[in-house]
Amino acid sequence: MEARDQFIAGNCGGAQPTLRAFITRLDVHNPREAALVTTARKYHAACLYAQRQEVEAREVLTQMLRDDPDARVDQPFDSGFVLFFAQVLHDMQDEIEQIRTTRVLSRRDVEARRVARELLLRSLAATESRIDDVPRILTFIPFGAGQFANGQNALGIFFAVTQGLLTATCVTTFLVHGSIYPYHPGVPSGRYAGDEFATAQLAYGLELANWVSAGLLVGAVIAGVAQANIAWQPTRRIAPVQRPLPHELQNFRLMAGPLGDGSGAGATLRLTF
């Protein structure tokens, strides 16, 4: 106000230091201060023009139009300065159009990001997941228990089925062998009671199958436990599942706005219902 009054009174020399300090102190990128900066630059350029410093006045007006392409000069400035501004505006017309185009594209980009964030928040609000602890002891249990605990369901099924079949084979061959050709402790090692050739051959076959299946079972158990321990993680994230969006969140929207400190250097997102 003081600088403007000095300008109107014709004291341009006294107004310039105040205007320069005012422009330096304010931030043109802050929406709350941009209009004040533009006004101060008008008066500063008018003071320079009145003192016949047209080059400096043109620089001030050029910077003003780059920061505020919609700025215009009318009253209370004299007609000579208004014509001078019109010439500067004409010379910068192409640059001003480029600035406007860039700002339009920037606003569209900001809006696109806002919509993308809103869709992401809606998706997150409509799903839920949890983190489960995986006890290390489970990885030492056979039959795929470690794999299932780690979330490796396909491997868990493989080890469960394989070890289950081998266990069943071991138990079955042992019971059948004992039922058809019982072992007698009094008979020398490697010999069984009775001398029927076919029965003896079957007994040897069952015994061999029992030992082979038992060996394979031990190998499968060791492999399953080793794999489960290698793949073990202390925690496991359960796959997210859909859930109804809470009623109070069904109409929320994200709105872009200036930073809370008024710097205008970025944007915050406000959640509205």
Order of alpha helices (4+ residues) and beta strands (2+ residues): alpha-alpha-alpha-alpha-alpha-alpha-beta-beta-alpha-alpha-alpha-beta-beta-beta-beta
